[in-house]
Amino acid sequence: MQIPYTVEAREDTGLYNGKVAMWLFLASEVMLFGALFSAYVLLRVGHPNWLYGADKHLSLGMGALNTGILIGSGITILMAWASLKFRDLGGYKLWMGLTVVLGIVFLCVKATEYASKFEHGIYPSTHTFFAVYFVLTALHALHVIGGIGVNAWLWGPGSKMWETEPERLTNRVELAGLFWHFVDFVWMFLFPVLYLL
Amino acid sequence: MDAHDQIAFRAQLRSHLRMVLLLAAVIAVNVGVAFLPLDRGMRVVLHVGLAVVAGGIVLLFFMHLLSEKPSTFLMLGCTAVLFAALIALPIFAAHNHPLLTESYPAPAAATNRTSHVP
């Protein structure tokens, strides 16, 4: 049985079904992170001794480096999708491979940052700020891990679909790109809120 | 894609790549603001404002929201309203709830649990 609207757009939404599902999923993700940001605001304004000047306790350099890495990976996944649009499977493999590598580098930098905190005896229980920091960044890192998994699958076994259904693979890569950019989008708020404020 | 579509797509791609430079500039300014001698309120406004601009660039250009269909805007519009409510609630609560604004000791008198933080 053929699954409808995997490539062609539905008349009522104007989108193929996967894209509607991805936007709905991302909307739910906004509310997930929104709840945590809301908790952050409540704890920050209500805490009698909030840790202002967090950049003195977190590594601004590492945070900025990870921001650069995520922006770079945003470009590479955009180029991967564009390569498929131009029927260039080799280019796609290169750009998607780079996206996966950049995602892994992001996690390595984050792991180094965590290790440094633990070495200095800083844990989530140290201060409410660090509880918020570890929860938000760990949840974000989980999303990065999920994105790497999907991207790696689309780079490897998933790319076999190119031989049978190239348009469908292109759409799948577009959806993976949407999720990856969302991870980028969340970091655009996490970085200033945790490292700069 | 036919030749005409390819030209249009290439132009769109170039525009997205230019936006990367703008995004990097916005983030650099946001980092720079952290080193300015500003009061806390102004600092919050500037950092959050610049974060909204950076997030907007990602959403509008990299996630192609500018060229999306109306059904997407309907979904995201509802999400934006609910998200705004989530963020506004604790701010209003902090201004109205005596437990959050009055009953705590002044920061200077409070125990500093982070004095050992390097």
Interface residues (C-beta under 8 A of the other chain):
Chain A: D12 T13 G14 L15 K19 V20 W23 L24 A27 V30 M31 G34 A35 F37 S38 A39 V41 L42 V45 G46 P48 N49 W50 L51 Y52 D55 H57 L60 A64 T67 G68 I71 G74 I75 L78 A82 K85 F86 H120 G121 I122 T126 H127 F129 L178 H181 F182 D184 F185 M188 F189 F191 P192 V193 L196 L197
Chain B: M1 Q6 F9 L13 H16 L17 V20 L23 A24 I27 N30 V31 V33 A34 R40 R43 V44 H47 V48 L50 A51 A54 G55 V58 L59 F62 M63 K69 P70 S71 T72 M75 L76 C78 T79 L82 F83 L86 I87 L89 P90 I91 A93 A94 L99 L100 T101 Y104 P105 A106 P107 A110 T111 N112 R113 T114 H116 V117 P118
